[in-house]
Amino acid sequence: MSVVFPHTFVPWFRAVAPYIHAYRGKTFVVGLAGEAIAAGKLNAFVQDLSILHAMGVHVVLVHGFRPQVTEQLAAKGQVSRFHNGIRITDPVALDAAQEAAGQLRFEIEAAFSQGLPNTPMANATVRVVSGNFLTARPVGIVDGVDFMHSGLVRRVDQLAIRRALDSGALVLLSPFGFSPTGEARAIDIGALVLLSPFGFSPTGEAFNLTMEDVATKAAVALKADKLLFLTELPGIRETLDDPDSDIDTEMALADAKRLLASLPPPARPTDPAFYLRHCVAACEGGVERSHILPFAVDGAILQEVFTHDGIGTMVVDEKLESLREATPDDVGGILQLIEPFERDGTLVRRERHEIERDVANYTVIEHDGIIFGCAALYPYPEAKTGEMAALTVAPDSQSQGDGERMLKRIEQRARAMGLDSIFVLTTRTMHWFIKRGFHPVDADWLPEARKRKYNWDRRSQVLVKKLV
């Protein structure tokens, strides 16, 4: 039996608590590559999803089965055929997909039924629900290639899935969908709300779908808070042709789209564009966060969800077309925004020439040319810290999370500068900052250069947030 040390466990658990509170009642769609199951990762993965489920996260699990279908075909003396990363599903391949899907559904349900003592599944009660939640359509003939029984998701019955999730079940989406004519198409996915391995149309025709398409369409239909792919990829590397370069842990949607446009069409799941294109599609469809995680790392989904930097690549739809660094053209908008707060004493008054001089320090949020939020970062490199100043959101846009978005961007800029902390000076908004990880310190803590400019008459509270 392992020993738990309170001096490490208690701070860790407290650090995780904000994520637990934030994710309760949220919806995560998780796409599990069939390669992960083939690699023997199913039981550990199920344990981690059960923990999320116990914490109040609504989970839809979509499982893949590429290697399992390939194995079934090999047993029949057949070879798998793909085009543009999609399986060409002839009648023999469709039979193999049905067999593989049925076996995987059995294994997944069995894994969620575990309850052995001294395991994460002890005392767990996870009901897995599946059904004909998907309607499919044929891929058809593309580039002269007839995909036969391969299909694409036509419709997701999000109301039925949502009812299952609201009842406390985990929904499982299996690798088949059915067209309105009833033809089945295989799907390479599954879900915590358990969907039957087949989707049915009025005529019952089955189609073989891809896990990635099902997971993406389900996430968009459900307006999920996260889409997470557990894959062979460790994530998207900062330098694609350097296998030793760091993983890009956070990509703005705009940056992900630019990268995707520069990449060739993916032919294999290990191609960077293979999962990235689905992450982009999900974010464009309204999913705020899409993740690419390595199933080879034990507990990857927990590390991604419950730690600050995560472990894989996260594509973020933060409407970054409006959250950006300021330019000289923004000076007038910044002045107009902060002037009322300077008048009532919330902010220290800044002259126009000061903002013009320091405009590169500012981050702004604008919509249709109107700036409705701003913040500035003034670094003190010698002290490895920086001051966040002039954090402002227009009154009619407050309580929508824009202040936190700007705080996060300022933290990103500070980390990029190699700073270990940021600090603020405030007289009226102490509690807002304390709730977001800042703690009060004495004014003597300030860097010497900033201390010389401190207004002792104003008696501003100094609050600091560690970035490491």
Long-range contacts (C-beta under 8 A, 24 or more apart in sequence): 1-118, 16-306, 19-305, 19-306, 20-55, 20-306, 23-52, 23-55, 23-56, 23-57, 23-225, 23-305, 24-55, 24-56, 24-57, 25-56, 25-57, 25-58, 26-57, 26-58, 26-225, 26-226, 27-57, 27-58, 27-59, 27-60, 27-165, 27-222, 27-223, 27-224, 27-225, 27-226, 28-52, 28-57, 28-58, 28-59, 28-60, 28-192, 28-224, 28-225, 28-226, 28-227, 28-228, 28-305, 29-60, 29-62, 29-191, 29-215, 29-218, 29-219, 29-222, 29-224, 29-226, 29-227, 29-228, 30-59, 30-60, 30-61, 30-62, 30-191, 30-192, 30-215, 30-228, 30-229, 30-230, 30-301, 31-62, 31-63, 31-64, 31-189, 31-211, 31-212, 31-214, 31-215, 31-227, 31-228, 31-229, 31-230, 32-61, 32-62, 32-63, 32-64, 32-189, 32-190, 32-211, 32-230, 32-295, 33-64, 33-66, 33-211, 33-229, 33-230, 33-231, 33-232, 33-269, 33-295, 34-63, 34-64, 34-65, 34-66, 34-67, 34-68, 34-69, 34-104, 34-188, 34-211, 35-64, 35-66, 35-67, 35-231, 35-232, 35-269, 35-295, 36-230, 36-231, 36-295, 37-63, 37-65, 37-68, 37-104, 37-107, 38-67, 38-68, 39-295, 39-296, 41-230, 41-295, 42-107, 42-108, 42-111, 43-111, 43-114, 44-298, 44-299, 45-230, 45-295, 45-301, 46-108, 46-111, 46-112, 46-114, 46-121, 47-119, 47-120, 47-121, 48-120, 48-299, 48-301, 48-302, 49-170, 49-192, 49-301, 50-112, 50-120, 50-121, 50-124, 50-126, 51-120, 51-302, 52-301, 52-305, 53-124, 53-126, 53-170, 53-192, 54-124, 58-165, 58-166, 58-192, 59-165, 59-170, 59-171, 59-191, 59-192, 59-193, 60-161, 60-165, 60-170, 60-171, 60-172, 60-173, 60-191, 60-192, 60-193, 60-218, 60-219, 60-222, 60-224, 61-108, 61-170, 61-171, 61-172, 61-173, 61-190, 61-191, 61-192, 61-193, 61-194, 62-172, 62-173, 62-187, 62-189, 62-190, 62-191, 62-211, 62-214, 62-215, 62-218, 63-104, 63-108, 63-172, 63-173, 63-174, 63-175, 63-188, 63-189, 63-190, 63-191, 63-211, 64-175, 64-188, 64-189, 64-190, 64-210, 64-211, 64-212, 65-97, 65-100, 65-101, 65-104, 65-175, 65-186, 65-188, 65-211, 66-188, 66-269, 68-100, 68-103, 68-104, 69-93, 69-96, 69-97, 69-100, 69-186, 71-100, 72-96, 72-97, 72-99, 72-100, 82-267, 83-142, 83-143, 83-145, 83-147, 84-142, 84-143, 84-265, 84-266, 84-267, 85-210, 85-265, 85-266, 85-267, 85-268, 85-269, 85-271, 85-274, 86-139, 86-147, 86-150, 86-210, 87-150, 87-186, 87-208, 87-210, 88-145, 88-146, 88-147, 88-148, 88-150, 89-147, 89-148, 89-149, 89-150, 89-185, 89-186, 89-207, 89-208, 90-148, 90-149, 91-148, 91-149, 93-149, 93-186, 93-208, 94-148, 94-149, 94-184, 94-186, 94-206, 94-208, 97-175, 97-176, 97-186, 97-208, 98-176, 98-184, 98-186, 98-197, 98-198, 98-206, 100-175, 101-174, 101-175, 101-176, 101-186, 101-197, 101-198, 102-197, 104-174, 104-175, 104-190, 104-197, 105-130, 105-172, 105-174, 105-190, 105-194, 105-196, 105-197, 108-172, 108-190, 108-194, 109-172, 109-194, 112-170, 126-170, 127-167, 127-168, 127-169, 127-170, 128-169, 128-170, 128-171, 128-172, 128-192, 128-194, 129-164, 129-167, 129-169, 129-170, 129-171, 129-172, 129-193, 129-194, 129-195, 130-171, 130-172, 130-173, 130-174, 130-191, 130-193, 130-194, 130-195, 130-196, 130-197, 131-160, 131-164, 131-194, 131-195, 131-196, 132-157, 132-178, 132-195, 132-196, 132-198, 132-199, 132-200, 133-157, 133-160, 133-161, 133-171, 133-173, 133-193, 133-195, 133-196, 133-199, 134-173, 134-176, 134-177, 134-178, 134-187, 134-195, 134-199, 134-209, 134-214, 135-177, 135-178, 135-179, 135-180, 135-199, 135-201, 136-176, 136-177, 136-178, 136-179, 136-184, 136-185, 136-187, 136-199, 136-201, 136-206, 136-207, 136-209, 137-179, 137-207, 138-179, 138-183, 138-185, 138-207, 149-183, 149-184, 149-185, 149-186, 149-206, 149-207, 149-208, 150-185, 150-186, 150-207, 150-208, 150-209, 151-177, 151-179, 151-183, 151-185, 151-186, 151-187, 151-207, 151-208, 151-209, 152-185, 152-207, 152-209, 152-213, 153-177, 153-187, 153-209, 153-213, 153-214, 153-217, 153-218, 154-179, 154-180, 156-217, 156-218, 156-221, 156-222, 158-218, 158-221, 158-222, 161-191, 161-193, 161-195, 161-218, 161-221, 161-222, 162-222, 164-193, 165-193, 169-193, 169-194, 170-194, 171-195, 173-214, 173-215, 173-218, 174-198, 175-208, 175-209, 175-211, 175-214, 176-206, 176-207, 176-208, 176-209, 177-206, 177-207, 177-209, 177-214, 178-204, 178-205, 178-206, 178-207, 179-203, 179-205, 179-207, 181-205, 182-206, 183-207, 184-208, 185-209, 187-211, 187-213, 187-214, 188-212, 188-214, 189-213, 189-214, 189-215, 189-218, 191-215, 191-218, 212-274, 212-275, 212-278, 213-278, 215-278, 216-278, 216-281, 216-282, 216-285, 219-282, 219-285, 219-287, 219-290, 220-281, 220-282, 220-285, 220-286, 220-287, 223-286, 223-287, 224-287, 225-287, 225-288, 225-289, 226-287, 226-288, 226-289, 226-290, 226-291, 226-305, 227-278, 227-279, 227-282, 227-287, 227-289, 227-290, 227-291, 228-290, 228-291, 228-293, 228-301, 228-304, 228-305, 229-275, 229-278, 229-279, 229-290, 229-291, 229-292, 229-293, 230-293, 230-294, 230-295, 230-300, 230-301, 231-269, 231-275, 231-292, 231-293, 231-294, 231-295, 232-269, 232-270, 232-294, 232-295, 232-296, 233-269, 233-270, 233-272, 233-274, 233-275, 233-292, 233-294, 233-312, 234-294, 234-296, 234-297, 234-312, 235-292, 235-293, 235-294, 235-311, 235-312, 235-313, 236-272, 236-276, 236-292, 236-313, 237-272, 240-272, 247-311, 247-312, 247-313, 248-313, 249-309, 249-310, 249-311, 249-312, 249-313, 249-314, 250-310, 250-313, 250-314, 250-316, 250-412, 251-313, 251-314, 251-315, 251-316, 252-315, 252-316, 252-318, 252-320, 253-280, 253-283, 253-284, 253-315, 253-316, 253-317, 253-318, 253-320, 254-320, 254-321, 256-280, 256-283, 256-315, 276-315, 279-315, 280-315, 282-315, 283-315, 283-316, 283-317, 284-317, 286-317, 287-317, 288-316, 288-317, 288-318, 289-314, 289-315, 289-316, 289-317, 290-314, 290-315, 291-315, 318-405, 322-365, 322-366, 322-367, 323-363, 323-364, 323-365, 323-405, 323-406, 323-409, 324-363, 324-364, 324-366, 325-360, 325-362, 325-363, 325-364, 326-359, 326-360, 326-362, 326-363, 326-364, 326-374, 327-359, 328-356, 328-359, 330-359, 330-362, 330-364, 330-366, 330-371, 331-355, 331-356, 331-359, 333-364, 333-366, 333-370, 333-371, 334-359, 334-362, 334-364, 334-371, 334-374, 334-390, 336-371, 337-371, 337-372, 337-373, 337-374, 337-392, 337-394, 338-374, 338-390, 338-392, 340-395, 341-392, 345-427, 345-428, 346-427, 346-428, 346-429, 347-390, 347-392, 348-455, 348-458, 350-390, 362-390, 363-406, 363-409, 363-410, 363-413, 365-393, 365-402, 365-405, 365-406, 372-396, 372-397, 372-402, 373-397, 373-402, 373-403, 373-405, 373-406, 374-406, 375-406, 375-407, 375-409, 375-410, 377-410, 377-413, 377-414, 377-422, 379-414, 379-417, 379-419, 380-447, 380-449, 380-450, 381-417, 381-418, 381-419, 382-447, 382-449, 383-447, 383-448, 384-418, 384-419, 384-420, 384-421, 385-419, 385-420, 385-421, 385-422, 385-423, 385-447, 385-464, 386-414, 386-417, 386-419, 386-421, 386-422, 386-423, 387-422, 387-423, 387-424, 387-425, 387-450, 388-422, 388-423, 388-424, 389-424, 389-425, 391-424, 403-432, 404-436, 407-436, 411-465, 411-467, 414-467, 415-467, 419-467, 420-466, 420-467, 420-468, 421-464, 421-465, 421-466, 421-467, 422-464, 422-465, 422-467, 423-462, 423-463, 423-464, 423-465, 424-462, 424-463, 425-454, 425-460, 425-461, 425-462, 425-463, 426-460, 426-461, 426-463, 427-458, 427-459, 427-460, 427-461, 430-461, 430-463, 433-463, 433-465, 434-463, 436-465, 437-465, 437-466, 438-463, 438-464, 438-465, 439-463, 439-464, 439-465, 440-464
